[in-house]
């Protein structure tokens, strides 16, 4: 029993890592621009396809492909900001619809470029670290955990210790006051969009060898990310990370001991309960909606 | 008298229309008719200012309920359709307790979660919902004759006539509701909620009422769909379908009764007929997404704003 619990815990830690990368990006975009980016799951998918195109098809080293994925998807984010969210700044529902349009375009491009089939991405390494009998973690999953911890710490440092980070948090808290202090709303929106999208791309790129890559993989990701940001409190980065861990553990344990669909139902119920009892989430303070 | 003539012409055109198009386009016409009811009922909910992401699942509740009562209990199909509508309204009534503790963005996400939970229940419980494969072999409408016309429901044309009559009736009821004092209160709940509350309007019960009525009609639409295609599964009502309903409403504009219907008709014709005829099978979602973005960027008030521009100009002359 202990082995099973420990093993499930390790699996959950891996799930928590990539979920929190995606959710933190979504929260950052919502916080600074006030728009729900429905295409966030497809940005994750785009990151995976960069790895398919570079690493699986063209033998580029994996970590170069991952960095390329981060930058490529970050640039996609900048395109979204410039073309969609900036003109629709006063129309939050419009931003949501535009991101749905962008989602359809990204999906169609993936289908056109790669076909509807599942992509095979050769595993980076077959090594497995064995802690004890029946408790082990594949090294590929460990990389995801390490990358998530490093990137999230870097983001935390950036937000709390640098001038750009301060500006970003200021415009998330009160865009008007921030603008009056001479902070460029456009600039902070671009930074937030690049980081938010880039993180989703990074998560997609890192997990590409571990999941089934297909043009419609974004759907599960965006549902999970929504649950996490609601449970954590919309607009709270710390909340998103904590909720990712909680959600990943609950989901992984229910999947292991019962089944996957029941795990999805549990996750959604968790979100519904949080919405009913404390709509601002576990860590949310100000009501933005 | 003039109005009566216009409606008579519309009715004749609708009777002739399916005989001029190909078989697959006749099927599109049936779906279009059903979708018009979905999007028109959705508008009733948006009148109170709330945007739901669970509307298509509620429609599915109607489809599942009607399919089950006709298949398992042997109920007459037209009665089953009414049961479908009633069940959808009842589920919406139950959901309104948790959901209307929220507003705006939280309602949007909450309705999505509630809908997904219902959908996953269909997937999880094979008895009676049939699991991921859904329900197959749903009873079709029994054929009947009205003297001058023999309804044979293997033909899409017949089902088109049948659903067009049902949908027209529902649209008329929705229209009467919107123009009634209740409908005006829905507007007030959205635009003047503080004033409405001060005048003694119970905001929450009016939101609930709009949600329940809208859901009932969505349920009827779902039942119509189930008895036409004969097979339903949880994926027939997933969030991708909801996205289509949302875009019809937004591209059409929700300021008027006809806005969402216009959006539904224009986008369906564009998507199903124009793009399909051009042979752009794989690029269809891409072009559709592009249309969505362009219309929200350059036409934020929807297609109805163009119609209004023309009708106003006529009046000015």
Interface residues (C-beta under 8 A of the other chain):
Chain A: X36 X83 X84 X87 X88 X91 X93 X94 X97 X98 X100 X101 X102 X103 X104 X105 X107 X108 X109 X111 X112 X219 X223 X226 X227 X230 X234 X259 X261 X262 X264 X265 X268 X269 X271 X272 X275 X276 X279 X288 X289
Chain B: X51 X98 X101 X102 X103 X104 X105 X106 X109 X110 X112 X113 X114 X116 X117 X120 X121 X123 X124 X239 X243 X246 X247 X250 X282 X283 X284 X285 X286 X288 X289 X290 X291 X292 X293 X296 X297 X300
